[in-house]
Amino acid sequence: MRRQAILLVILTGLTACGPWIITPERPERPETPADSSAAGFADERALLAERFELDEQAFVATDDGLVFVVESGDELHLLLSRDGNTEEIEILARVQRHEVPEGTSSVSSHVVACPDGALNVRYYLFGQDTREMARTMIGLDASGGQVVDGLWLMAIRDDEIAPDQRWEIRDALGIASMESGTGAFFRQDGPRDDGSNTLCQAVH
């Protein structure tokens, strides 16, 4: 009898709390690739994440330092924090940010080419994506690929990309996405705009 009374009290308390809504747990983001979570960048990543109010998975570790993307007004900025210096942030490239209507699916991608000899990493891919599904590069050596708060970034470790080198990006399910092509996609055409105040150039 005492056990039934205790059970009745518990049920009464739960009912008083209002309706229960059970929602499925969101799957955790895939772990950041090992090369993007090097212990040597742990302190810098934490400081930058707090300063720019970003998830720590938004940073990609490269031989030049930590690279990340932020929204600034109607633009996306690809930024670099050189190893050990979180105070001076360099703008690698700027591109236009797309307004995505609520409830719609959208993906954008931009190629960034850096001058030969200026940095260890010469090429980047980044953009917006409404899906929070990590990307994997096939055909080129790349790091990054997480989609964090609607933004994604990949650092291409290949120093030279042959024009006929084929590549594609697949999602976490192994499904090829719309981003694919040849090395010619990374080619920097025309003179660099020296008035852009960026170290590298957004090719597409």
N, C-alpha and C positions, 0 to 999 in steps of 0.2 A: 504493500500500500504506500509506504514511504517513497519507494522508487517511482511509482506512478505519479505521486504528487510532485516530485522533483521534475519529472519529465514534463508535466503540465505547466509548471512555472517557466521552464525553458521555452516551450512552444509559445506561451503567452508573451514572453519577452521578445521573441523573434517576430511575432505578429505585430507587436507594437512598433517595431522599427520600420514598418512599411513594406512595400512589395520588394521581393528579391529579384534582382536582374542578374542573370548569369551570362557573361560574355566570354567567348573563347579567348584564351591568352594569345597575344600577338607573338608570332615566332620571333625569336631573337635574331638580330642581324648576324650574318656570317662573320666569323672572326676576321679581323684585319690580317692580311697576309703577313708572314713573319718579317719580311723585309721592310714592312711599313710600321713595325712596332719595335724597332731596335731599342735596346735598353739605354743606349747612349743618348737618345732623344726624349726619354721619359719626362725629365724635368722641363725641357723646353716645350714639349707638347702640352703639359699641364698648364704652364704659364700662358701660352698662346690661347688655349681653349678658354681660359677664364677671361682673358683680355678681349677676345673677339666673340665670346659667348657661343662657342662652337662645341660640338661633340668631339672628343679626342680622336674618334675614328675618321674625322674629316681630313686629317693630316696625313700626307704621304711622305715618308722619309726617302730622301735621295742623297746622292753623293755631294750635292750642293747645300743641303739643309732640308728643312721642312717646307713643303709646298702645300697650299690650300686655296680654296675658292671662297669668296665672300660676296654677298650682295651689297651694292653701294648705289642707292637710288635706282635708276633704271639700267644699271650696268652690273655685270659680273666681273670681278677682279681676280686674276690668278696671281697669288702672292707667294713670295719666297722669304723665309727667315733663315739666313745663313747660319751654319752650325755654331752654336754657342752665343748667338746674338739675337735676342728676341725683341730688342728695342728698335732696331732699324729694319723695317720691312720693305722689300723691293717689289714693285709692280712688274710682273713679267708680261702681262697682257690684259687688255680690257675688251669686253664684247657687250653687245646689247642684251639685256635681260628680257625674256619673253613673258608677257602676262598670260597665265594659264587659268582659264575659267574654272571655277570650282566644279568638281565632279567629272572633269574631263581628263583624258590620258594624253600626255605629251612628253616628247623626248627631243632634246636638242644636243648637238655636238659641235665643238669647235676645235680646230687644229692650231696649235701654237708651235712656231719654229723659232729657235733661238740661234743667234749668230754663232758660227763655228769658232770655237776657242773661248767664247764668253762664259760658258757653263759646262759642267760635265754632262748634264742632261740637255739634249738639243730639242726634243719633241715632247709635246703634251697633248692629251685629248681631255676635254672637260665640257660640262654643260649642265642642263637641267633634266630631271626625270621625275615623273610623278610616281613611279614605282620604286619601292624600297627594296630592290633586288640587286645583289652584288653582280658585277660584271667580270668576265674573264677574257683576256686577250688571247687569241689563237693566231700564230704566225709571226708575232713579234714579241720580244722580251719586254714585259711591262710590269709595273707594280701599281697598286691602288685598285680602284674599281668599285669601292663602296659607294652606295647612294645614301647620303646623309642629309636629312632635311631638304630633300628635293634637288641636291646638287651632287655631281659625281666628277671624279678626276682620275686620270691615269698618267703616269710618267713612263715614257717609252725609253728603255735603256739602250736600244740599238743606236749606235753613234751615226751610222750611215744606213739608209734604207734604200734598197734598189728599187727603181721605178716599177719593176714587174713583180716585186715581192707581194704576195697575196696575204691578206689578213682579214680577220673578222672578230666580232665581239659576241660572246654568248652570255646568257644570264645564268643565275645559280641553278637553273633546271637543265642547263646544257642546250637551251634553245637559242639559235642564232638570232641576233637582233638586227635592226635595220642598218647598223653601222658595219660596213665591210668595204673592201676595195683593194687597191694596190698601193705600193709605196709612193706612187705619183701623187696620191692624196696629200702627202706631207710636204710636197714641194713648195718652196717659197718663191712665188713669182713676183717680179717687179721690184723696184727699189723700196727699201724700208722707209716708213714715214718717221723721220726723225723728230717730228713735232708731237708724236703720240705720248712722249714721256714714259715709255715702257721699254724694258730691256729686250723683250722679244716681240714677235709679230704674230697676230692672229691671222692665219692664212685663209681659213674658211669661217 
